[in-house]
Amino acid sequence: MKNILIINGHPNPDSFNFAIAESYKKGADASGAQVETITIADLNFNPNLKFGYQKRTELEPDLLESWEKIKRADHLVWIHPVWWGGLPAVAKGFIDRLFLPGMAFQYRENSVWWDKLLKGKTAHIITTLDQPGWFYRLSFGRPSVNQLKKSTLGFCGVKPVKVSYIGIIKNSDENQRKKWLEKVYNFGVRNK
Amino acid sequence: MKNILIINGHPNPDSFNFAIAESYKKGADASGAQVETITIADLNFNPNLKFGYQKRTELEPDLLESWEKIKRADHLVWIHPVWWGGLPAVAKGFIDRLFLPGMAFQYRENSVWWDKLLKGKTAHIITTLDQPGWFYRLSFGRPSVNQLKKSTLGFCGVKPVKVSYIGIIKNSDENQRKKWLEKVYNFGVRNK
């Protein structure tokens, strides 16, 4: 049985991203998978890695618990909006604070290479957009996807990483949103 | 005379990014340019745009002052490290909180297009890396650059945006760092 972890990176509980996370969870629950969730907006932590990588910052209990969930998971489902070509700052801070050397990866001594410490896991990025997915790819080089899929998850050994774009959100009506939620529910059912 | 604004996005005052910002400033001062600075680590603000775009969050005085500096500037020099293919969370939060509809851009009614409200400005991104610049481009698709150059500054009408990579930082010696600082000093002198 798959252990699925849903990581919701939207700061606002009234956002459509929360409906997406809920719909995925319903589908995954219906499939009989083990499902855990991290709602970044609910965590108590400082998103600022204030000493950078020069000095360690103590991890808050909510981050420690989140890391246990990540370690337990076979499949990570990241749900977030694209803001300025990236994740919302608080979701980026979740990564900055938690994906640390010795935890998510480890540089090898006197080498440009590194060990990938999250090998064996897979992921799915479900991202909401206020522009068409193809436009985001062609005009902007889909930076949030390259950031999360390649520079973060891939860097730590998570693969394959599936990507789904949902949008355009700002012009969407109820009917369209219902269809998107059904699509996401089916991702959950199939543990995609 | 050019009005140059240096925006330093590294959270840690002991980081090499601070030496870079200082060196650029010295060069720009020597050229006789007007130079202002924003050191994001020194600002008092919440990087989390907690209601997203559904409800406005009051801007803190430090953000209001930062926006005045941005408006006054002809040339924006962004200095930041690449963390997980993006800007540090606090620097991303500076953008999330400040680059708001009606300030940095404005969607047109019933249209996918928008007005770019920062037209007429130019920029230079000076970014530190722990990998070679070419590797960052080819393997990861240089997401932080696409994020800041295209999806943020370009989206708001800032162009052209020059990009300089400085690195590999983690293996660099004093001599190499001195050379980088001289290079950045010369960018300052030439108002690049």
Chai-1 contact restraints between the chains, C-beta under 6 A:
chainA,res_idxA,chainB,res_idxB,connection_type,confidence,min_distance_angstrom,max_distance_angstrom,comment,restraint_id
A,P11,B,N48,contact,1.0,0.0,6.0,A-B,restraint_1
A,P11,B,K50,contact,1.0,0.0,6.0,A-B,restraint_2
A,N12,B,F51,contact,1.0,0.0,6.0,A-B,restraint_3
A,N12,B,G52,contact,1.0,0.0,6.0,A-B,restraint_4
A,S15,B,G52,contact,1.0,0.0,6.0,A-B,restraint_5
A,P47,B,P47,contact,1.0,0.0,6.0,A-B,restraint_6
A,P47,B,A89,contact,1.0,0.0,6.0,A-B,restraint_7
A,N48,B,P11,contact,1.0,0.0,6.0,A-B,restraint_8
A,N48,B,V90,contact,1.0,0.0,6.0,A-B,restraint_9
A,K50,B,P11,contact,1.0,0.0,6.0,A-B,restraint_10
A,F51,B,N12,contact,1.0,0.0,6.0,A-B,restraint_11
A,G52,B,N12,contact,1.0,0.0,6.0,A-B,restraint_12
A,G52,B,S15,contact,1.0,0.0,6.0,A-B,restraint_13
A,W83,B,D96,contact,1.0,0.0,6.0,A-B,restraint_14
A,W84,B,I95,contact,1.0,0.0,6.0,A-B,restraint_15
A,W84,B,S151,contact,1.0,0.0,6.0,A-B,restraint_16
A,W84,B,T152,contact,1.0,0.0,6.0,A-B,restraint_17
A,G85,B,Q147,contact,1.0,0.0,6.0,A-B,restraint_18
A,G85,B,S151,contact,1.0,0.0,6.0,A-B,restraint_19
A,G86,B,G86,contact,1.0,0.0,6.0,A-B,restraint_20
A,G86,B,K92,contact,1.0,0.0,6.0,A-B,restraint_21
A,G86,B,Q147,contact,1.0,0.0,6.0,A-B,restraint_22
A,A89,B,P47,contact,1.0,0.0,6.0,A-B,restraint_23
A,A89,B,A89,contact,1.0,0.0,6.0,A-B,restraint_24
A,A89,B,K92,contact,1.0,0.0,6.0,A-B,restraint_25
A,A89,B,G93,contact,1.0,0.0,6.0,A-B,restraint_26
A,A89,B,D96,contact,1.0,0.0,6.0,A-B,restraint_27
A,V90,B,N48,contact,1.0,0.0,6.0,A-B,restraint_28
A,K92,B,G86,contact,1.0,0.0,6.0,A-B,restraint_29
A,K92,B,A89,contact,1.0,0.0,6.0,A-B,restraint_30
A,K92,B,K92,contact,1.0,0.0,6.0,A-B,restraint_31
A,G93,B,A89,contact,1.0,0.0,6.0,A-B,restraint_32
A,I95,B,W84,contact,1.0,0.0,6.0,A-B,restraint_33
A,D96,B,W83,contact,1.0,0.0,6.0,A-B,restraint_34
A,D96,B,A89,contact,1.0,0.0,6.0,A-B,restraint_35
A,F140,B,N146,contact,1.0,0.0,6.0,A-B,restraint_36
A,F140,B,K150,contact,1.0,0.0,6.0,A-B,restraint_37
A,F140,B,S151,contact,1.0,0.0,6.0,A-B,restraint_38
A,G141,B,N146,contact,1.0,0.0,6.0,A-B,restraint_39
A,P143,B,P143,contact,1.0,0.0,6.0,A-B,restraint_40
A,P143,B,N146,contact,1.0,0.0,6.0,A-B,restraint_41
A,P143,B,Q147,contact,1.0,0.0,6.0,A-B,restraint_42
A,P143,B,S151,contact,1.0,0.0,6.0,A-B,restraint_43
A,N146,B,F140,contact,1.0,0.0,6.0,A-B,restraint_44
A,N146,B,G141,contact,1.0,0.0,6.0,A-B,restraint_45
A,N146,B,P143,contact,1.0,0.0,6.0,A-B,restraint_46
A,Q147,B,G85,contact,1.0,0.0,6.0,A-B,restraint_47
A,Q147,B,G86,contact,1.0,0.0,6.0,A-B,restraint_48
A,Q147,B,P143,contact,1.0,0.0,6.0,A-B,restraint_49
A,K150,B,F140,contact,1.0,0.0,6.0,A-B,restraint_50
A,S151,B,W84,contact,1.0,0.0,6.0,A-B,restraint_51
A,S151,B,G85,contact,1.0,0.0,6.0,A-B,restraint_52
A,S151,B,F140,contact,1.0,0.0,6.0,A-B,restraint_53
A,S151,B,P143,contact,1.0,0.0,6.0,A-B,restraint_54
A,T152,B,W84,contact,1.0,0.0,6.0,A-B,restraint_55
